[in-house]
Amino acid sequence: MKILRAVWFNLTFYITNIVMSSLLSPMLLLPRPLIVKGVEIWLGTVAWVEKHLGGIDYRVIGREHLPQGAYILASKHQSEWETFKLHLIVKDPAIVLKRELLDIPLIGWWMSRSGSIAIDRSARTQALSNMTKAARKAASEGRPIVIFPEGTRAAPGESRPYKTGVAALYQELNIPVVPMALNSGLLWPKNSLFKKRGMITVEILPPIPAGLPREAMMQRLRDELEPAALRLLKE
């Protein structure tokens, strides 16, 4: 019975994504701000399905810490779940993601047209330059730039080395870094069929101001983000 429930929920989740991204696809021909509205409708529907059919809800605390204007949102990454919530947590994010995701039929078009920042991780130097250029444009529009400092998903309680991308953006854009902790991996484990009912907590921490030395910012980011993520695992 547990397996049947898991299969049913996963099918419902992915079918909802396919149906919503398809139904709203004519919006891809519209200006980008309207495309972003379409993304919010789509992902809001997915969140409704998670809550009412899967018993998985979420809360965001600390939204008062979000600065006005552009900033870098440096988030922990524990599962697939948060990739479907970023447009619901912050307004019109420019999400740094791997270039391969744009090859996903239809969904990749949404990612591209909504203003994500795709990077080719096989071309390290060029990828960093392209990411910075795209992020500078997004920042000039007052959009938050979302990046996962560890570069990939890590299980709850696991800490991976922070990549240079977040430091490069901080140094080049001269805008604050906002750490974001979460505990999504407790209910939505990486590469697992089974999801658990409950409440996922996302915590937005006070911003790290612009202008610090690169190494000082990175140390402060880790010192604030990692303990917050571990604390959320106990909730």
PADRENDO-665422 format. One record per residue (C-alpha): chain; residue in three letters; x, y, z; residue number from 1. Coordinates in steps of 0.02 Angstrom, whole numbers, plus 50000, padded with zeros to 5 digits. Layout:
<pts>
@sefi:A | base:ALA | x:X | y:Y | z:Z | fiba:NUM $
...
</pts>
This chain:
<pts>
@sefi:A | base:MET | x:50000 | y:50000 | z:50000 | fiba:1 $
@sefi:A | base:LYS | x:50143 | y:50118 | z:50041 | fiba:2 $
@sefi:A | base:ILE | x:50220 | y:50086 | z:49870 | fiba:3 $
@sefi:A | base:LEU | x:50053 | y:50117 | z:49783 | fiba:4 $
@sefi:A | base:ARG | x:50030 | y:50283 | z:49874 | fiba:5 $
@sefi:A | base:ALA | x:50207 | y:50335 | z:49828 | fiba:6 $
@sefi:A | base:VAL | x:50183 | y:50289 | z:49645 | fiba:7 $
@sefi:A | base:TRP | x:50014 | y:50379 | z:49641 | fiba:8 $
@sefi:A | base:PHE | x:50085 | y:50539 | z:49717 | fiba:9 $
@sefi:A | base:ASN | x:50238 | y:50542 | z:49605 | fiba:10 $
@sefi:A | base:LEU | x:50133 | y:50515 | z:49450 | fiba:11 $
@sefi:A | base:THR | x:50014 | y:50652 | z:49505 | fiba:12 $
@sefi:A | base:PHE | x:50159 | y:50770 | z:49538 | fiba:13 $
@sefi:A | base:TYR | x:50242 | y:50746 | z:49370 | fiba:14 $
@sefi:A | base:ILE | x:50080 | y:50741 | z:49271 | fiba:15 $
@sefi:A | base:THR | x:50029 | y:50906 | z:49352 | fiba:16 $
@sefi:A | base:ASN | x:50193 | y:50983 | z:49297 | fiba:17 $
@sefi:A | base:ILE | x:50170 | y:50919 | z:49120 | fiba:18 $
@sefi:A | base:VAL | x:49989 | y:50974 | z:49108 | fiba:19 $
@sefi:A | base:MET | x:50017 | y:51148 | z:49181 | fiba:20 $
@sefi:A | base:SER | x:50174 | y:51184 | z:49080 | fiba:21 $
@sefi:A | base:SER | x:50081 | y:51128 | z:48924 | fiba:22 $
@sefi:A | base:LEU | x:49919 | y:51222 | z:48956 | fiba:23 $
@sefi:A | base:LEU | x:50013 | y:51382 | z:48991 | fiba:24 $
@sefi:A | base:SER | x:50137 | y:51361 | z:48848 | fiba:25 $
@sefi:A | base:PRO | x:50056 | y:51496 | z:48737 | fiba:26 $
@sefi:A | base:MET | x:50119 | y:51619 | z:48868 | fiba:27 $
@sefi:A | base:LEU | x:50296 | y:51580 | z:48810 | fiba:28 $
@sefi:A | base:LEU | x:50263 | y:51697 | z:48664 | fiba:29 $
@sefi:A | base:LEU | x:50227 | y:51843 | z:48781 | fiba:30 $
@sefi:A | base:PRO | x:50350 | y:51966 | z:48861 | fiba:31 $
@sefi:A | base:ARG | x:50457 | y:51893 | z:49000 | fiba:32 $
@sefi:A | base:PRO | x:50361 | y:51974 | z:49147 | fiba:33 $
@sefi:A | base:LEU | x:50203 | y:51884 | z:49090 | fiba:34 $
@sefi:A | base:ILE | x:50299 | y:51722 | z:49067 | fiba:35 $
@sefi:A | base:VAL | x:50353 | y:51738 | z:49249 | fiba:36 $
@sefi:A | base:LYS | x:50169 | y:51755 | z:49298 | fiba:37 $
@sefi:A | base:GLY | x:50137 | y:51593 | z:49206 | fiba:38 $
@sefi:A | base:VAL | x:50277 | y:51508 | z:49302 | fiba:39 $
@sefi:A | base:GLU | x:50200 | y:51567 | z:49466 | fiba:40 $
@sefi:A | base:ILE | x:50029 | y:51498 | z:49418 | fiba:41 $
@sefi:A | base:TRP | x:50105 | y:51333 | z:49365 | fiba:42 $
@sefi:A | base:LEU | x:50212 | y:51311 | z:49520 | fiba:43 $
@sefi:A | base:GLY | x:50074 | y:51372 | z:49635 | fiba:44 $
@sefi:A | base:THR | x:49964 | y:51233 | z:49566 | fiba:45 $
@sefi:A | base:VAL | x:50102 | y:51106 | z:49597 | fiba:46 $
@sefi:A | base:ALA | x:50118 | y:51168 | z:49777 | fiba:47 $
@sefi:A | base:TRP | x:49929 | y:51146 | z:49799 | fiba:48 $
@sefi:A | base:VAL | x:49942 | y:50966 | z:49737 | fiba:49 $
@sefi:A | base:GLU | x:50086 | y:50931 | z:49857 | fiba:50 $
@sefi:A | base:LYS | x:49988 | y:51000 | z:50004 | fiba:51 $
@sefi:A | base:HIS | x:49816 | y:50927 | z:49971 | fiba:52 $
@sefi:A | base:LEU | x:49861 | y:50762 | z:49890 | fiba:53 $
@sefi:A | base:GLY | x:50031 | y:50726 | z:49963 | fiba:54 $
@sefi:A | base:GLY | x:50016 | y:50805 | z:50135 | fiba:55 $
@sefi:A | base:ILE | x:50175 | y:50906 | z:50106 | fiba:56 $
@sefi:A | base:ASP | x:50161 | y:51089 | z:50153 | fiba:57 $
@sefi:A | base:TYR | x:50294 | y:51222 | z:50181 | fiba:58 $
@sefi:A | base:ARG | x:50325 | y:51384 | z:50272 | fiba:59 $
@sefi:A | base:VAL | x:50448 | y:51524 | z:50243 | fiba:60 $
@sefi:A | base:ILE | x:50517 | y:51621 | z:50389 | fiba:61 $
@sefi:A | base:GLY | x:50628 | y:51774 | z:50381 | fiba:62 $
@sefi:A | base:ARG | x:50559 | y:51856 | z:50225 | fiba:63 $
@sefi:A | base:GLU | x:50586 | y:52022 | z:50314 | fiba:64 $
@sefi:A | base:HIS | x:50773 | y:51995 | z:50286 | fiba:65 $
@sefi:A | base:LEU | x:50758 | y:52009 | z:50097 | fiba:66 $
@sefi:A | base:PRO | x:50837 | y:52173 | z:50038 | fiba:67 $
@sefi:A | base:GLN | x:50756 | y:52293 | z:49917 | fiba:68 $
@sefi:A | base:GLY | x:50829 | y:52279 | z:49743 | fiba:69 $
@sefi:A | base:ALA | x:50953 | y:52150 | z:49682 | fiba:70 $
@sefi:A | base:TYR | x:51039 | y:52024 | z:49795 | fiba:71 $
@sefi:A | base:ILE | x:51115 | y:51850 | z:49787 | fiba:72 $
@sefi:A | base:LEU | x:51010 | y:51714 | z:49868 | fiba:73 $
@sefi:A | base:ALA | x:51131 | y:51576 | z:49921 | fiba:74 $
@sefi:A | base:SER | x:51026 | y:51424 | z:49960 | fiba:75 $
@sefi:A | base:LYS | x:51056 | y:51250 | z:50027 | fiba:76 $
@sefi:A | base:HIS | x:51002 | y:51117 | z:49903 | fiba:77 $
@sefi:A | base:GLN | x:50938 | y:50954 | z:49975 | fiba:78 $
@sefi:A | base:SER | x:50807 | y:50895 | z:49851 | fiba:79 $
@sefi:A | base:GLU | x:50708 | y:50924 | z:49693 | fiba:80 $
@sefi:A | base:TRP | x:50574 | y:51008 | z:49799 | fiba:81 $
@sefi:A | base:GLU | x:50653 | y:51181 | z:49816 | fiba:82 $
@sefi:A | base:THR | x:50682 | y:51198 | z:49629 | fiba:83 $
@sefi:A | base:PHE | x:50492 | y:51205 | z:49612 | fiba:84 $
@sefi:A | base:LYS | x:50473 | y:51337 | z:49749 | fiba:85 $
@sefi:A | base:LEU | x:50601 | y:51472 | z:49709 | fiba:86 $
@sefi:A | base:HIS | x:50477 | y:51574 | z:49606 | fiba:87 $
@sefi:A | base:LEU | x:50354 | y:51564 | z:49752 | fiba:88 $
@sefi:A | base:ILE | x:50482 | y:51612 | z:49886 | fiba:89 $
@sefi:A | base:VAL | x:50560 | y:51764 | z:49801 | fiba:90 $
@sefi:A | base:LYS | x:50498 | y:51878 | z:49661 | fiba:91 $
@sefi:A | base:ASP | x:50561 | y:51846 | z:49484 | fiba:92 $
@sefi:A | base:PRO | x:50723 | y:51754 | z:49526 | fiba:93 $
@sefi:A | base:ALA | x:50866 | y:51731 | z:49403 | fiba:94 $
@sefi:A | base:ILE | x:50911 | y:51551 | z:49446 | fiba:95 $
@sefi:A | base:VAL | x:51085 | y:51486 | z:49408 | fiba:96 $
@sefi:A | base:LEU | x:51066 | y:51310 | z:49338 | fiba:97 $
@sefi:A | base:LYS | x:51161 | y:51185 | z:49234 | fiba:98 $
@sefi:A | base:ARG | x:51144 | y:51203 | z:49045 | fiba:99 $
@sefi:A | base:GLU | x:51080 | y:51025 | z:49022 | fiba:100 $
@sefi:A | base:LEU | x:50915 | y:51068 | z:49106 | fiba:101 $
@sefi:A | base:LEU | x:50868 | y:51179 | z:48959 | fiba:102 $
@sefi:A | base:ASP | x:50862 | y:51022 | z:48850 | fiba:103 $
@sefi:A | base:ILE | x:50711 | y:50955 | z:48945 | fiba:104 $
@sefi:A | base:PRO | x:50564 | y:50966 | z:48824 | fiba:105 $
@sefi:A | base:LEU | x:50447 | y:51112 | z:48861 | fiba:106 $
@sefi:A | base:ILE | x:50507 | y:51137 | z:49041 | fiba:107 $
@sefi:A | base:GLY | x:50677 | y:51190 | z:48974 | fiba:108 $
@sefi:A | base:TRP | x:50591 | y:51322 | z:48869 | fiba:109 $
@sefi:A | base:TRP | x:50507 | y:51392 | z:49023 | fiba:110 $
@sefi:A | base:MET | x:50673 | y:51398 | z:49114 | fiba:111 $
@sefi:A | base:SER | x:50755 | y:51491 | z:48971 | fiba:112 $
@sefi:A | base:ARG | x:50613 | y:51612 | z:48933 | fiba:113 $
@sefi:A | base:SER | x:50584 | y:51656 | z:49116 | fiba:114 $
@sefi:A | base:GLY | x:50763 | y:51719 | z:49132 | fiba:115 $
@sefi:A | base:SER | x:50863 | y:51580 | z:49213 | fiba:116 $
@sefi:A | base:ILE | x:51053 | y:51585 | z:49203 | fiba:117 $
@sefi:A | base:ALA | x:51115 | y:51426 | z:49120 | fiba:118 $
@sefi:A | base:ILE | x:51298 | y:51378 | z:49135 | fiba:119 $
@sefi:A | base:ASP | x:51401 | y:51247 | z:49046 | fiba:120 $
@sefi:A | base:ARG | x:51498 | y:51166 | z:49186 | fiba:121 $
@sefi:A | base:SER | x:51618 | y:51082 | z:49064 | fiba:122 $
@sefi:A | base:ALA | x:51687 | y:51253 | z:49012 | fiba:123 $
@sefi:A | base:ARG | x:51739 | y:51320 | z:49181 | fiba:124 $
@sefi:A | base:THR | x:51819 | y:51488 | z:49138 | fiba:125 $
@sefi:A | base:GLN | x:51695 | y:51532 | z:49002 | fiba:126 $
@sefi:A | base:ALA | x:51550 | y:51472 | z:49111 | fiba:127 $
@sefi:A | base:LEU | x:51601 | y:51590 | z:49251 | fiba:128 $
@sefi:A | base:SER | x:51615 | y:51735 | z:49130 | fiba:129 $
@sefi:A | base:ASN | x:51445 | y:51699 | z:49051 | fiba:130 $
@sefi:A | base:MET | x:51363 | y:51678 | z:49221 | fiba:131 $
@sefi:A | base:THR | x:51431 | y:51844 | z:49282 | fiba:132 $
@sefi:A | base:LYS | x:51374 | y:51934 | z:49125 | fiba:133 $
@sefi:A | base:ALA | x:51197 | y:51864 | z:49137 | fiba:134 $
@sefi:A | base:ALA | x:51189 | y:51897 | z:49325 | fiba:135 $
@sefi:A | base:ARG | x:51244 | y:52077 | z:49300 | fiba:136 $
@sefi:A | base:LYS | x:51098 | y:52104 | z:49180 | fiba:137 $
@sefi:A | base:ALA | x:50975 | y:52024 | z:49303 | fiba:138 $
@sefi:A | base:ALA | x:51043 | y:52130 | z:49445 | fiba:139 $
@sefi:A | base:SER | x:51023 | y:52288 | z:49341 | fiba:140 $
@sefi:A | base:GLU | x:50838 | y:52243 | z:49330 | fiba:141 $
@sefi:A | base:GLY | x:50826 | y:52226 | z:49519 | fiba:142 $
@sefi:A | base:ARG | x:50805 | y:52037 | z:49514 | fiba:143 $
@sefi:A | base:PRO | x:50874 | y:51917 | z:49646 | fiba:144 $
@sefi:A | base:ILE | x:51006 | y:51795 | z:49582 | fiba:145 $
@sefi:A | base:VAL | x:50982 | y:51621 | z:49656 | fiba:146 $
@sefi:A | base:ILE | x:51131 | y:51504 | z:49670 | fiba:147 $
@sefi:A | base:PHE | x:51166 | y:51343 | z:49762 | fiba:148 $
@sefi:A | base:PRO | x:51341 | y:51370 | z:49837 | fiba:149 $
@sefi:A | base:GLU | x:51377 | y:51183 | z:49845 | fiba:150 $
@sefi:A | base:GLY | x:51335 | y:51164 | z:49661 | fiba:151 $
@sefi:A | base:THR | x:51232 | y:51008 | z:49684 | fiba:152 $
@sefi:A | base:ARG | x:51110 | y:50924 | z:49802 | fiba:153 $
@sefi:A | base:ALA | x:51174 | y:50866 | z:49970 | fiba:154 $
@sefi:A | base:ALA | x:51082 | y:50754 | z:50093 | fiba:155 $
@sefi:A | base:PRO | x:51016 | y:50831 | z:50256 | fiba:156 $
@sefi:A | base:GLY | x:51162 | y:50855 | z:50375 | fiba:157 $
@sefi:A | base:GLU | x:51290 | y:50838 | z:50236 | fiba:158 $
@sefi:A | base:SER | x:51401 | y:50985 | z:50191 | fiba:159 $
@sefi:A | base:ARG | x:51495 | y:50994 | z:50027 | fiba:160 $
@sefi:A | base:PRO | x:51633 | y:51117 | z:49980 | fiba:161 $
@sefi:A | base:TYR | x:51566 | y:51285 | z:49921 | fiba:162 $
@sefi:A | base:LYS | x:51601 | y:51323 | z:49739 | fiba:163 $
@sefi:A | base:THR | x:51679 | y:51486 | z:49677 | fiba:164 $
@sefi:A | base:GLY | x:51523 | y:51544 | z:49586 | fiba:165 $
@sefi:A | base:VAL | x:51442 | y:51632 | z:49733 | fiba:166 $
@sefi:A | base:ALA | x:51605 | y:51720 | z:49777 | fiba:167 $
@sefi:A | base:ALA | x:51629 | y:51777 | z:49596 | fiba:168 $
@sefi:A | base:LEU | x:51453 | y:51849 | z:49589 | fiba:169 $
@sefi:A | base:TYR | x:51476 | y:51937 | z:49756 | fiba:170 $
@sefi:A | base:GLN | x:51639 | y:52015 | z:49702 | fiba:171 $
@sefi:A | base:GLU | x:51581 | y:52067 | z:49529 | fiba:172 $
@sefi:A | base:LEU | x:51405 | y:52129 | z:49568 | fiba:173 $
@sefi:A | base:ASN | x:51439 | y:52213 | z:49736 | fiba:174 $
@sefi:A | base:ILE | x:51268 | y:52166 | z:49807 | fiba:175 $
@sefi:A | base:PRO | x:51219 | y:52077 | z:49970 | fiba:176 $
@sefi:A | base:VAL | x:51216 | y:51889 | z:49992 | fiba:177 $
@sefi:A | base:VAL | x:51063 | y:51817 | z:50079 | fiba:178 $
@sefi:A | base:PRO | x:51088 | y:51641 | z:50151 | fiba:179 $
@sefi:A | base:MET | x:50937 | y:51525 | z:50141 | fiba:180 $
@sefi:A | base:ALA | x:50926 | y:51365 | z:50243 | fiba:181 $
@sefi:A | base:LEU | x:50796 | y:51228 | z:50224 | fiba:182 $
@sefi:A | base:ASN | x:50755 | y:51050 | z:50277 | fiba:183 $
@sefi:A | base:SER | x:50667 | y:50986 | z:50121 | fiba:184 $
@sefi:A | base:GLY | x:50774 | y:50829 | z:50114 | fiba:185 $
@sefi:A | base:LEU | x:50687 | y:50761 | z:50269 | fiba:186 $
@sefi:A | base:LEU | x:50521 | y:50744 | z:50178 | fiba:187 $
@sefi:A | base:TRP | x:50578 | y:50740 | z:49997 | fiba:188 $
@sefi:A | base:PRO | x:50738 | y:50636 | z:49995 | fiba:189 $
@sefi:A | base:LYS | x:50855 | y:50642 | z:49847 | fiba:190 $
@sefi:A | base:ASN | x:50822 | y:50507 | z:49717 | fiba:191 $
@sefi:A | base:SER | x:50688 | y:50423 | z:49822 | fiba:192 $
@sefi:A | base:LEU | x:50515 | y:50366 | z:49769 | fiba:193 $
@sefi:A | base:PHE | x:50448 | y:50392 | z:49944 | fiba:194 $
@sefi:A | base:LYS | x:50397 | y:50563 | z:50009 | fiba:195 $
@sefi:A | base:LYS | x:50345 | y:50597 | z:50189 | fiba:196 $
@sefi:A | base:ARG | x:50199 | y:50702 | z:50248 | fiba:197 $
@sefi:A | base:GLY | x:50238 | y:50855 | z:50351 | fiba:198 $
@sefi:A | base:MET | x:50297 | y:51035 | z:50349 | fiba:199 $
@sefi:A | base:ILE | x:50454 | y:51091 | z:50259 | fiba:200 $
@sefi:A | base:THR | x:50536 | y:51246 | z:50332 | fiba:201 $
@sefi:A | base:VAL | x:50631 | y:51373 | z:50230 | fiba:202 $
@sefi:A | base:GLU | x:50727 | y:51503 | z:50331 | fiba:203 $
@sefi:A | base:ILE | x:50794 | y:51663 | z:50255 | fiba:204 $
@sefi:A | base:LEU | x:50939 | y:51729 | z:50359 | fiba:205 $
@sefi:A | base:PRO | x:50998 | y:51910 | z:50378 | fiba:206 $
@sefi:A | base:PRO | x:51095 | y:51972 | z:50228 | fiba:207 $
@sefi:A | base:ILE | x:51283 | y:51979 | z:50219 | fiba:208 $
@sefi:A | base:PRO | x:51321 | y:52157 | z:50162 | fiba:209 $
@sefi:A | base:ALA | x:51411 | y:52198 | z:50002 | fiba:210 $
@sefi:A | base:GLY | x:51592 | y:52254 | z:50006 | fiba:211 $
@sefi:A | base:LEU | x:51674 | y:52123 | z:50117 | fiba:212 $
@sefi:A | base:PRO | x:51833 | y:52036 | z:50061 | fiba:213 $
@sefi:A | base:ARG | x:51791 | y:51883 | z:49958 | fiba:214 $
@sefi:A | base:GLU | x:51861 | y:51758 | z:50084 | fiba:215 $
@sefi:A | base:ALA | x:51774 | y:51844 | z:50229 | fiba:216 $
@sefi:A | base:MET | x:51606 | y:51833 | z:50143 | fiba:217 $
@sefi:A | base:MET | x:51628 | y:51649 | z:50103 | fiba:218 $
@sefi:A | base:GLN | x:51677 | y:51609 | z:50282 | fiba:219 $
@sefi:A | base:ARG | x:51531 | y:51706 | z:50350 | fiba:220 $
@sefi:A | base:LEU | x:51411 | y:51623 | z:50228 | fiba:221 $
@sefi:A | base:ARG | x:51465 | y:51450 | z:50282 | fiba:222 $
@sefi:A | base:ASP | x:51468 | y:51495 | z:50467 | fiba:223 $
@sefi:A | base:GLU | x:51289 | y:51558 | z:50459 | fiba:224 $
@sefi:A | base:LEU | x:51210 | y:51442 | z:50332 | fiba:225 $
@sefi:A | base:GLU | x:51273 | y:51273 | z:50390 | fiba:226 $
@sefi:A | base:PRO | x:51219 | y:51289 | z:50574 | fiba:227 $
@sefi:A | base:ALA | x:51048 | y:51354 | z:50520 | fiba:228 $
@sefi:A | base:ALA | x:51024 | y:51204 | z:50405 | fiba:229 $
@sefi:A | base:LEU | x:51073 | y:51084 | z:50545 | fiba:230 $
@sefi:A | base:ARG | x:50954 | y:51171 | z:50666 | fiba:231 $
@sefi:A | base:LEU | x:50809 | y:51148 | z:50546 | fiba:232 $
@sefi:A | base:LEU | x:50840 | y:50961 | z:50542 | fiba:233 $
@sefi:A | base:LYS | x:50786 | y:50952 | z:50724 | fiba:234 $
@sefi:A | base:GLU | x:50616 | y:51032 | z:50694 | fiba:235 $
</pts>
